[in-house]
Amino acid sequence: MLDTLAIRTQRTTASRIAERDATPLEFGKVFSDHMLVVDYRAGEWQEAQILPFGDLPVSPANSALHYGQAIFEGMKAYPTAGGGVALFRPLDNWARLNASAERMCMPPVPEELFMQGLKELVRLDAPWLPRVPGGALYIRPFMFATDGMLGVRPSESYRFAIITCPVDVYYTKPLRVRFEQQYVRSAEGGAGFAKNAGNYGAAMYPTRLAQQEGYHQLIWTDASEHQYVEESGTMNIVFVIDGKLITPALSTSILDGITRRSVLQLAREMGVAVEERRVSSREVIGALEAGTLQEAFGVGTAATIAPIATIGHEGRDYELPASAPEALSQRLGAALGAIRAGQAPDPHGWMVPVGE
């Protein structure tokens, strides 16, 4: 039983921090020196440990491999103006991890375990954070089933872990995307709102087809009519039509993105009209043809805000206006960046320092 939050730490004897300065620094390929690991057995979380980053042994009969009980989060730590390090909205990630856990019949992670383990890990590997424009320490909390038996039922044991990696700017140019109106990412009543591994595996084949056609990502549509916008690739999506910020309303098939929440909050505070509602491909294309679609962009942890330059629909590409400095996406990105760097007030308490 996890009676106290004393976390046993084993420091690496051979740091790989020189890998941080690789050029280019490819997202998700270089990992920091340490990881947090804690097991769930006999109905209780056991002692948490911080260990040197390394492989995790599993049984060939591991139930996560066979039946898909695996969830994760994506979050970041940022350098602050005073030389410190702060986490962006970590309690929102903790709450969403537990919402995913509930949907996948997995045990919740206690707040104190999540937050203390996260802070201690980030403090230890803070030197890995690239202090360059756009640099951050990407953080991947995840949990998977560890029972070694075959049988379609929830596992009785689990492993929760956190790993981190230094990252740079995710997208270096505006995106080319197209509507997906054959394949489905998720359906109402499914697990699309959860960050479970299967959602992403099922999306890979249609995404590959789009990439072979010259697009970066897809705009996913609903499962029943293939007309209503849901997400874009692994991001939520936003349209600016006639000066209004319009984004699909949340549902059981759409992820409640934390960057999405932040963008909508900031837009409202800027006096921008915000509509969370159904958005059809017909409406988007109609606005493109009428010249009233001013911007479209994806919002997510990895990219933060990713402007869209081209939208494909039924074999035709539509070009969007170039993203100007006064564009809403640029202003929102700058506002978020200033809050994360400690260069602007943080009235909502989004930034959480990791401490010394």
N, C-alpha and C positions, 0 to 999 in steps of 0.2 A: 504493500500500500504506500502511496506517495504521501507520507505524513508531513514532511517538510519539503521546502523547495531548495534544499541544498543540492546543487547540480555538480556531480563529479566531473572534473575536466581533465582530459589527457591531451596535453599540447603536442603538436607534431614536432618531430626532431629534424625534419627536413622540409622547410617551407618552400613552396613553389611560386612565391609571389612574383618572381621575374616573368612568369607567364602572363601576368596582368598587362604588361606593356607590349604584348604582341600586336602587330599591325597587319591587317585590321583586326580588331577585337571582335570576333564573331559571337553573336548572342548565344548564350547557353552552351558554349564549348569549353570554357575555361572556368574551373571551380575553385573557390577559396579553400583554405587549408583545413577547415573543421566542419563538423556537422553535429546537430543535436539529434539524439536518438532516444526514444522511450517506448517500452513495450506495454501492451495491455493484456493481462492474463488473469484468469480466475475472477473476472468482473472488476478488476482494479488496475489503475495505472501504476507501473512499477517505478523504480528509480530512474530519473533522467540522467543522461550522460552527454557530454560534449567530447567527441572523439575526432581523431584525424580523419579527413575525408577519405572514404574508401568503399569497397564493394560490400553489399549486404547479402549474406548467404540466405537462400530460400530453398525449401523442399521442391522437388519436381512436381509434387502434388499440391503446391501452394494454391489456395483457393482463389486468390486474386488473379493469378494467371489463367485459371480455368473459367471463373465466373464473374470477373470484372469488378470486384469490390475494391476500388481504388479511387481516391479523390485527391485534389490538390488545390492550392491557392497560388496566386502570383501577386507579389508586392515589392516595394522598393524602399531602400534607405538612401537618403540624400545627404551630401555635404552641406553644412550650413555656413552662413557668412562668418561666424565666429570661429570656424575651424572644427566644429563639432559634427555629430552625425545624428540625424533624426529620421524616424519612421513616418510614413504617410498613411494615416488612418488605419493603424494596425488592428484596432478593435473591430472595425468593419470586416476585415479579412477573417478575424477569429469567428465572428458571428456567422459569416457566410460559409466558412469551413464546417461549422457545426450544422448549418442547414443542409449542406451536402451530405454530411454524415448521417443525419436523420433519414434523408431520402434513400440512402444506400444501406440502411440497417447497420450502421457502425456507431461506436460509442462516441459521445461528445468529448472534446478536449477541454479540460478546465481552463478558465481564463488565466489563472495565475501560472499554470504550467506553460501555456502558450506564450504569454507576455514575458515572463522571466527567462524562459529558455531562449526566446527570440532576442531579447536585449543582451543577454550574456554572450550569445553566439556572435551577434553583430559587433559588440564591443571588442571581442577577441580578434575578429577578422576585419576590423575597421580599416587597417592599412591597405586592404584590397580595394577599397572604394576609389575609383578613378576621379581625381579632382580636376576634371576637364569639363568644358561645356557639354551638357547632355549626358555626363557620366553619372552612374548610380550603382548601387549594389542591389542586384536583383535577388529576391528572396523567394524560395520555393518550399513552403510547408506542404507536406503530403502525408497520407495515411493509406495503408493497404492491409488486406487480410493476410494472416500468416498461418492459418490452420494448414496442416499437411494431410488433407484427406479429400477424396472426391465425393461430392454430394452437394446438390443444389440447395443450399441453406446458408444463412449468414454464418460467417466464421465466428469462433469463440475467442480468437486471439488476433491482435493487430499490432502494427508498428507505426508510430508517428515519428516523423523526422523533419528536419529543416536543413536545407543546403542553400548556399548562396553563390553568386557568381558576379564578377565585375562586368558591366555592360556599357555600351556606348549608344549613340543614336540608333534606333531600330530601323527606321526607313529613312533613306537619304534623299528620296524624291517622291513627288506625288504619285498616287496609286492609280493603276488601271484595274477596274473591277467590272464584273458583269453579273446580271441577274441569273440566279440558278432556278430554273423552273421545271426540273425533272427530279433531281435528287433532293433528299430531305436531311437537314441536320437534326431536327427534333420535331416532335409532334405535341400538341396540347395533351396534357395529362402524363407526359413522359418525364424525362429527367433533364431536359434542356436547361432548366434554371440552375441545375447543380453543376459543379465543376468536377464531374466524374470522368475518368479516363476514356470511357467508351464513346462519349460525345465527340471527342477529338479524333479518335481512330476512324470512326465512320465517316468523318468529313474529308479524309485524306484523298480518297479516289476522285470524287468530283472536283476537288481543288486542283489535283494534278491535271485533270483534263483541261481546266481553265488555264492553268499555267502553260500548258502546251499550246494554247491558242494565243498566248502573249499577255495574259492578265496576271496580276499579282494575287488577287483574291476574288471571292464570290460575294454577292449580296444574296444571302439565304432568304427564301420566301416560305410562307406557311405550307403545312403538309396537305391541306385539303384542297385549296384552290391554286396554289403556287402563284399567288398574286400579291400577297401582303408581306411587306418587308419585315424581317426579323433582326438579323445581325449581318455584319460584313466580315467574313473570315472569322477570326477569333476576337473581334471587337464589336461593341455596340456601334450603331451608325446614326448620324445626325444629318439633317438637311436644313438648309436655310432658304426658305421660299418667301418672297415678298417681305423680307426682313424678319420673318418669324422663324424661330428655331423649332423644328419639328422632328420628333423621334418616336419610334414605335413604343407603345405602352408595354410595360412589363407583363409577362404571362408565365405559365409553367414551361414554355418553350424558349424563353429569352432570359439570358443571364442578367442578374441585377448588378451591373458593373459599377465598381466603386469610382472609377474615373468618370463614368457616366453621371453618377450622382453629383460629383464635384462640379462637372461642367454645367449641369443644369442649374445648380445652386448659384454659381458665379454668373451665368447668363442672366438669371432673374435679377441678381443684384446690380447688373449693368443696365437694367431697364429693358432687356430684350424680352419680347413675348415668347413664351415657351409653351408648346403643345405636345403632350404625351398622348398619342392616339394611334389608331390604325393608319398605316401609310401604304398605299398600293403602288405597284410598279407603274400603273397607268397614270397616277397622279404625278409621279416623279418624271416620267417621260413627257407628260403633257407640260409640266413646268419647264423642262429643258427646251422643248420646242417653242414655248411661249417666251423664253428668255427670262423667266421669273425665278428659276433655280439659281441662286447666287453662289452657294457653296454646298459641298457635301464632304463629310469627313468621318473617319472612324475614331473611336475613343476607347482606350484600353490601357492596361498597366504597362505593357511592353513599349508601345509606341507613344503613349499619352494621347496626342492628337495627330492623326495622319490624314492630311488633305487628299481628296480624290480628284484626279484630273480627267478621267475618262470613265463613262458608264456604258457598258454594252448591254443591248437588249434586242433579242430576236434577230441577231445577225448584223445589227447596226451599232456603231460606236458614236456616242454623243460626247462632245468635249465640253468641259466646264471652264468658266473663266479662271484665269491664273490667280493664285492666292496672293493678294496684295497685302502690304503691311497693316492696312486698316481692316482687313478681313476679320470676321468674328473668330474664326479658328485661330488666327494669329494672336488676337487680343486675349482669348481664353488661355492659350498656351503660355503666353507671357505672364498672365495673372497667376496661373498655377505654378509656374517656375519661380516666380518671386516669393510666393508663400513657402514653397518647399526649401528655398535657399535662405529663408529667414530675412529676406529683403523687403517684405511687406507684412502688414498685420495679419494675424491668423485668428480672426474672431470666432471661428468654429472649433478651434482646438484640434485641427487635423494633424498637426505635426507633434510627434512624441519623441523627445530626446532620449537617446539610449543611455546617457550618463557617462561618467568617467570609468 
